[in-house]
Each structure stands twice: as structure tokens, then as C-alpha cells.
Amino acid sequence: MKSDFQRKVYTVSQIGAEIRDMIERKFVDVWVEGEISNFKASTAGHLYFTLKDDKAQLSAVCFRNAARLLRFRPENGKTFRARGRITTYEARGEYQMIVEVLEPIGLGALQLAFDQLKEKLQKEGLFDPARKRPIPTLPRRVGIVTSPRSAAIRDVLTVLKRRHNAVNVLIYPCEVQGAAASLQIMEGIDYLSRNTDVDVILVTRGGGSLEDLWPFNEERVARAIVRSTKPVISAVGHEVDFTISDFVADYRAPTPSAAAEVICKSKDELFQKVEGFSGRLQNAVRYRLRTLRHFLDSKVGARGFAVAEAQLKRLAQRVDDLGFRLEQLGRAKTLFQGRRHRVDVLQRRGEAAIQLRLRRAHEAFARIAHTLDAISPLAVLERGYAVCLTPEGKVLRTAEGVELNDPVKVRLHEGALLAIVTGKQMP
């Protein structure tokens, strides 16, 4: 008896595909908020984690292309909003979220990335004042990494010219805002550090939002400042702005103009310092001269001067004796150099004669070896001949040396044959 209806039977993969299509059509672009747990990153760069609240959880994956755009690293226990699509992972029969955008709740994404990098570099000791170098008092040449179109470079150049116009400036032009800026800033610091003779490097730009200043918060820029062989001054933004570059630099200036003032003391300040040093030096010399004059006045006519004069005369005579000896040594040195030159000539001639004798000996040896090789029995065997031997090793020269059924050994160029005499042919 036939059934009133035809059953439709799905395979497991078919039902999984049907469910996936239904879910993906429904949840094409959604935002999901939850706390991250079970976070792990694969060696390929994909991020795996779970979004959960107090009643449910959702598996999520952020593939490498989207993960590379994150400025921070997701952490367990923090709440995030994720944007993406819902699909299924049929191999485990689970639904999951493919995350394209991830934003922290509370702190902004940039602030979270800033705090994470700051904590990381601080643990490495890169903020330690002990590793920071002093800024030269009066640098001859200053390297500046900034945009040539920025207001910051105009402020810096104006201050440098006003305070001391003898300082040379080398500008490495770069972007100071946008996606490509951090790489260009890093390359500028590396170039000025390795390939120029600047005495100090200034990394600077004007004020702006956290997003505008972000290139100076990138780890690559911080690492470039740390590995620089020249002292680095960071002057980014306004006085209230702080970047990662400020923390790792050898000196942090609140503004570009303040950095220029630190780099170059004014001519008036330098003149005042020189005047001060000059006055102190003159006073010290006058005091020393007065002390010596008093000492001489107290010793004139004393026996000590006569003793000192006699000692000076003996020293003068000693100097003359040493001078005569030096003249004699000079003449002896000239004679020695002439003989040494003759020894060098004879040594080169001897070496040339030895090389000639060795070359001739090698040529004679080669001729003898060639002759021996030509008359060698082994050479004859190599041409296809053979040598017959008795079991005792005696060479057979005629057929009379053996009898029928005697064993013989036939020596070839390679190997030997063992044979029995079955007949003889006499000449």
C-alpha cells in the first residue's frame, strides 16, 4: 500500500545549507553587543572569541583582513559592539558571527589602543628617564620630521632665526595625518639618524583631535625614536596633548615653538653666559698673579733661587746632551734604512730564484712522470693487452712454460681471469 504523501529526506549537509541560507538572508548586517571571552588569535592573523551576556553567548570570528584594521587588541572581560553578519559553521553545526567592525564600549577605540600601547612600552622600560639622552646645548645642525606645509615648521623656523640664525636645518618632509603618516614619520627618523650628521632630531606637528595626532601614537614611530642614534625631541599638538612619542622621546616640548627655544639658546643668553665666564676667568687670573707676585717678593735674595738656577743650568746641559744623541740616532737610522733596503732587494731576488728552481723542478718531474706512464705495463694493459701468470705469479712468456690442464691467471687492465690450459699452439 502506497503512502498518501512523499517524504522529503535531507542529508545533514543539506539541512545545514538550508539553515545557513535562512540565517544569512535574515541577518545580513547587524550590530551585536556583548562581553568578550575565550579570545584567541591564530598564527594566520584571524581572531576568535565569544560574545556573551548573562543569558546567552555567540561565537564570533574576525578574519585577518578586518583584524588588521583594528587599532587595539580585544581583551577578555571587556564589552564591545560588533558589526557583521550571522552565518553557520556547518562543520560543528553552530551559528556564528563574522565580525567586520569591533568597537569598545566606554573608552573609544583609539583611547583603548593608546592605553594598551602605553602600558606595553612602559613595561619595557622605554619611558625610563635613565635611558634618555641630554639635548645638545648649541647644535650645529637640526633635523626636523614634519610636513613642509604645516604651521609647526613655520613656527620652528621663525624662533630659530630669531634666537640664533647660524643653526642649519634639514627637513624630512612627510605626512603628519592619515593612514600613511606613521610609516613616513618612522622613515624620516631612521633616515636622519643613520644617514645625516644632525645633532638633534625634532618630530613635530600642530594641534588637532586624537584622530589627527594618531600617527604619533603608532608603535612603529615609538620604536624609531627609541632606536635613533641622535637625541629626539617630540613636540606634537598643544600643551595639553600627550602622545606616545612624547613619552619615549628624549625630551617632550609642549609646542613646536617651545621645542625650537629648547634646541637653540638665544644670542643674548649665550652672550651673557660668555660674559659671565670671561669675568670669572679674569678674576681668577688676577688672583693667581697676585699670589705668585707675593710669593716671588718673599723669596727674592733667598738661597733657594741660587739652588734653582744651578738646577736649571744642569737641566739645560742635560737637554743639550739628549739633543746630540738624537742627532747621532738620526744618522744611524739613515744608515740602517739603507742597509735594510739592500736586504729587502736581496730577499726579493732570493725568493724569485727559489720560485724559478721550483718551477723547473716541477716541469722535470712532469716529464719523468709522463715517460714512466708511457712505459708502464699498466698502460699496455689499458690498450687491451693481457698478462698470463702461473699460480705462483710467474709471467708466462712462451707456451712451453705450461702443460695441458694447468691453471693460469690472466691479468687484465681491470680485474683478472682464472683459466685452464686446454691446448697449446707453438710458433
C-alpha positions in Angstrom: 0.0 0.0 0.0 1.4 3.4 -1.1 1.8 6.3 1.3 -0.6 9.2 0.9 2.4 11.7 0.7 6.0 11.5 -0.5 8.6 12.1 2.3 11.3 14.6 1.8 14.6 13.5 3.4 17.5 15.9 3.9 21.1 15.0 4.4 22.9 16.7 7.3 24.9 19.0 4.9 21.7 19.9 3.0 19.8 20.9 6.2 22.9 22.8 7.3 23.0 24.7 4.0 19.3 25.5 4.2 19.6 26.9 7.7 22.7 28.9 6.7 20.8 30.5 3.8 17.8 31.4 6.0 20.1 32.9 8.7 22.3 34.9 6.2 19.2 36.3 4.5 17.8 37.5 7.8 21.0 38.8 9.4 23.0 40.4 6.6 24.3 43.4 8.6 23.7 43.6 12.3 25.3 45.1 15.5 25.7 42.8 18.5 26.8 44.0 21.9 28.4 41.7 24.5 31.3 40.8 26.7 34.3 39.1 25.1 35.5 35.8 26.4 37.6 32.9 25.2 39.7 35.3 23.0 42.5 33.7 20.9 44.4 34.7 17.8 45.6 32.3 15.2 49.1 32.3 13.6 47.3 33.3 10.3 46.0 36.5 12.0 42.4 35.5 12.5 40.7 36.4 15.8 38.3 34.0 17.5 36.2 34.9 20.6 32.7 34.7 22.2 30.3 37.5 22.7 28.1 36.9 25.7 25.6 38.4 28.2 24.0 36.9 31.3 21.6 34.7 29.2 23.3 33.6 26.0 26.6 33.5 24.0 27.5 33.9 20.4 30.6 32.5 18.7 32.4 35.1 16.6 35.4 35.3 14.2 37.2 38.3 12.8 39.2 37.3 9.8 42.7 38.7 9.1 41.7 41.5 6.6 39.3 43.0 9.1 41.5 42.3 12.2 44.4 44.3 10.6 42.2 47.4 10.7 41.8 47.2 14.5 44.0 49.7 16.3 43.6 47.8 19.6 43.7 44.2 20.8 40.4 42.8 22.1 40.6 41.7 25.7 38.6 39.2 27.7 36.1 40.7 30.2 35.6 44.0 28.2 32.3 44.9 26.5 32.3 45.5 22.7 29.9 46.2 19.9 30.5 44.1 16.8 29.2 44.7 13.4 28.9 41.9 10.8 26.7 39.1 9.6 25.3 35.9 11.1 26.1 32.6 9.4 26.6 29.0 10.4 29.8 26.9 10.8 28.4 23.7 9.4 31.4 21.5 10.5 30.2 21.9 14.1 26.5 22.6 13.5 26.8 26.1 15.2 25.8 29.6 14.2 28.4 32.3 14.5 29.1 36.0 13.7 31.5 37.1 11.0 32.8 40.4 12.5 33.8 43.3 10.2 33.9 46.1 12.8 34.6 46.0 16.5 34.2 48.9 18.9 34.8 49.1 22.7 32.0 50.3 25.0 33.1 53.1 27.3 36.5 54.1 26.1 36.8 54.8 22.4 38.8 52.5 20.1 41.7 55.0 19.8 41.9 55.6 23.6 41.9 51.9 24.3 44.7 51.4 21.7 46.6 54.3 23.3 46.3 52.9 26.8 47.4 49.4 25.7 50.5 50.6 23.8 51.4 52.9 26.6 51.2 50.1 29.2 53.3 47.8 26.9 56.1 50.2 26.3 56.2 51.3 29.9 56.7 47.7 31.0 59.6 47.5 28.5 61.2 50.5 30.3 61.1 52.8 27.3 59.7 55.7 29.4 62.5 55.4 32.0 64.3 58.8 32.3 67.6 56.9 32.8 67.7 55.9 29.1 67.0 59.3 27.8 69.9 61.5 26.4 70.6 65.2 27.0 69.8 67.7 24.3 73.0 69.4 22.9 73.4 73.0 24.2 74.1 74.5 20.8 73.6 72.1 18.0 75.2 72.8 14.6 72.5 71.1 12.6 68.9 70.2 13.4 66.9 67.6 11.6 63.1 68.1 11.5 60.5 65.5 10.7 57.2 67.2 9.8 55.0 68.4 6.9 56.6 71.3 5.0 53.1 72.8 4.7 52.3 72.8 8.4 52.2 75.8 10.7 54.5 73.9 13.1 57.5 74.2 10.7 56.9 77.9 10.2 56.8 78.5 14.0 60.0 76.5 14.5 62.0 78.3 11.7 60.8 81.7 13.0 62.0 81.0 16.5 65.3 79.5 15.4 66.1 82.5 13.1 65.2 85.0 15.9 67.3 83.2 18.5 70.3 82.2 16.5 70.3 82.3 12.7 73.6 80.3 12.4 71.9 76.9 13.0 71.5 74.7 9.9 68.2 72.9 9.4 67.5 69.7 7.5 63.8 69.0 6.9 62.5 65.5 6.1 59.1 66.1 4.5 56.3 63.7 5.5 52.6 63.5 6.1 51.6 64.1 9.7 48.0 62.9 9.4 46.3 60.0 7.8 46.9 56.3 7.2 50.3 56.7 5.6 51.7 59.2 8.0 53.2 56.9 10.7 55.2 55.0 8.1 56.6 58.2 6.7 57.4 59.6 10.1 59.3 56.4 11.0 61.3 56.5 7.8 62.1 60.2 8.4 63.5 59.5 11.9 65.5 56.5 10.7 67.0 58.5 7.7 68.1 61.5 9.8 69.5 59.2 12.5 71.5 56.9 10.1 72.4 59.0 7.1 73.0 62.6 8.2 75.2 64.5 10.7 72.4 66.3 12.5 73.0 66.8 16.3 69.3 66.5 17.3 66.0 65.4 15.7 62.7 67.2 16.2 59.4 65.4 15.5 56.6 67.9 15.4 53.2 68.9 14.2 50.5 71.4 15.3 47.4 70.6 17.4 44.4 68.5 16.4 42.0 65.8 17.6 43.1 62.4 18.9 42.5 61.1 15.4 44.6 63.8 13.8 47.5 63.1 16.2 47.2 59.4 16.0 50.3 58.7 13.7 52.4 59.8 16.7 50.8 57.1 18.8 51.8 54.3 16.5 54.2 51.7 17.8 56.4 51.9 14.7 57.1 55.7 15.4 57.8 55.0 19.1 60.3 52.2 18.1 62.0 54.5 15.6 62.5 57.2 18.3 64.0 54.7 20.7 66.5 53.2 18.2 67.6 56.7 17.0 71.3 57.3 17.5 70.6 61.1 17.9 68.6 62.7 20.7 64.9 63.2 19.7 62.6 66.0 20.8 58.8 65.4 20.5 56.6 68.5 20.1 53.2 67.2 19.0 50.0 69.2 19.3 49.3 71.8 22.1 50.4 71.8 25.7 47.5 69.6 26.9 48.1 67.0 24.2 50.2 63.9 25.0 51.2 61.2 22.5 53.3 58.0 22.8 56.1 59.9 21.0 56.2 62.3 23.9 56.7 59.5 26.4 59.6 57.8 24.6 61.4 60.9 23.2 64.5 62.2 25.0 62.6 65.5 25.6 59.0 66.5 25.3 58.2 70.1 24.4 54.6 71.4 24.9 54.6 73.2 21.5 56.7 73.4 18.3 57.8 76.9 19.3 58.9 75.7 22.7 60.9 73.0 21.1 62.8 75.5 19.0 63.6 77.5 22.1 65.0 74.4 23.8 67.0 73.5 20.7 68.7 76.9 20.4 69.5 79.3 23.1 69.2 82.9 22.1 72.2 85.0 21.2 71.6 87.3 24.2 71.6 84.3 26.6 74.8 82.9 25.1 76.5 86.4 25.2 75.6 86.8 28.8 77.0 83.4 29.7 80.2 84.1 27.8 80.5 87.5 29.6 80.0 85.7 32.9 82.6 83.1 32.2 85.0 85.8 30.9 84.6 87.9 34.1 85.2 84.9 36.4 88.2 83.8 34.4 89.8 87.3 34.6 89.2 87.4 38.4 90.8 84.0 38.8 93.8 85.0 36.8 94.3 88.3 38.7 94.1 86.4 42.0 96.6 83.9 40.8 99.0 86.6 39.6 98.8 88.5 42.9 99.5 85.2 44.8 102.6 84.5 42.7 103.9 88.1 42.9 103.6 87.9 46.7 105.5 84.6 46.7 108.3 86.0 44.5 108.7 89.1 46.6 109.1 87.0 49.6 111.7 84.8 48.0 114.0 87.3 46.2 117.5 87.1 47.5 116.9 83.7 49.2 119.3 80.8 48.8 116.6 78.9 47.1 116.9 81.0 43.9 120.6 80.2 43.6 119.9 76.5 44.0 117.1 76.7 41.5 119.3 78.5 39.0 122.0 75.8 39.3 119.4 73.1 38.8 118.1 74.9 35.7 121.6 75.0 34.2 122.1 71.3 34.8 118.8 70.6 33.2 119.8 72.7 30.2 123.0 70.8 29.8 121.1 67.5 30.0 118.8 68.7 27.3 121.8 69.6 25.1 123.2 66.1 25.6 120.0 64.5 24.7 119.9 66.6 21.5 123.3 65.4 20.4 122.2 61.8 21.0 119.2 62.3 18.9 121.3 63.6 16.0 123.5 60.5 16.2 120.5 58.3 16.3 119.2 60.1 13.2 122.4 59.4 11.3 122.4 55.8 12.5 118.8 55.4 11.4 119.6 56.7 7.9 122.4 54.1 7.6 120.1 51.4 8.9 117.4 52.2 6.4 119.9 52.0 3.5 121.1 48.5 4.6 117.5 47.4 5.2 116.7 48.4 1.6 119.6 46.3 0.4 118.3 43.3 2.5 114.9 43.7 1.0 116.3 43.7 -2.5 118.3 40.5 -1.8 115.3 38.9 -0.2 113.2 39.5 -3.3 115.9 38.2 -5.6 116.3 35.1 -3.4 112.5 34.5 -3.5 112.4 34.9 -7.3 115.3 32.4 -7.7 113.6 29.8 -5.4 110.4 30.2 -7.4 112.3 29.6 -10.7 114.1 26.5 -9.3 110.7 25.1 -8.1 109.1 25.7 -11.4 111.9 24.0 -13.3 111.8 21.0 -10.8 108.0 20.7 -11.4 108.5 20.7 -15.2 111.2 18.0 -14.9 109.1 15.9 -12.6 106.1 16.1 -15.1 108.3 14.9 -18.0 109.6 11.9 -15.9 106.1 11.0 -14.9 104.9 11.1 -18.5 107.8 8.8 -19.5 107.1 6.4 -16.7 103.4 6.3 -17.6 104.2 5.6 -21.3 106.4 2.5 -20.5 104.2 1.3 -17.6 102.8 -2.3 -18.0 99.5 -0.9 -16.7 99.4 1.4 -19.7 99.9 -1.6 -22.0 97.1 -3.4 -20.3 94.9 -0.4 -20.7 95.3 -0.7 -24.5 93.7 -4.1 -24.5 96.6 -6.5 -23.8 96.8 -9.1 -21.0 99.5 -10.9 -19.0 99.4 -14.6 -18.2 100.7 -15.8 -14.9 101.3 -19.1 -13.3 99.6 -19.8 -9.9 103.0 -18.8 -8.3 102.8 -15.4 -10.1 105.5 -16.1 -12.7 105.0 -14.3 -16.0 104.5 -16.8 -18.9 106.4 -15.7 -22.0 106.1 -18.9 -24.1 103.6 -21.8 -24.4 106.3 -24.2 -23.2 106.0 -22.8 -19.7 102.7 -24.7 -19.0 101.2 -28.1 -19.6 97.7 -29.1 -20.6 95.2 -28.7 -17.8 97.5 -26.4 -15.8 95.7 -23.4 -14.2 96.8 -20.0 -15.3 95.8 -16.4 -14.3 95.1 -13.8 -17.0 95.7 -10.3 -15.7 93.6 -7.6 -17.5 93.5 -3.8 -17.2 90.7 -4.1 -14.8 90.4 -7.4 -12.9 91.8 -10.9 -13.8 90.6 -14.3 -15.3 91.3 -17.8 -13.9 91.6 -20.3 -16.7 92.7 -23.9 -17.5 95.0 -24.7 -20.4 93.1 -26.9 -22.9 95.5 -26.6 -25.8 98.8 -25.1 -26.9 100.0 -23.5 -30.2 103.7 -23.4 -30.7 105.3 -20.8 -33.1 
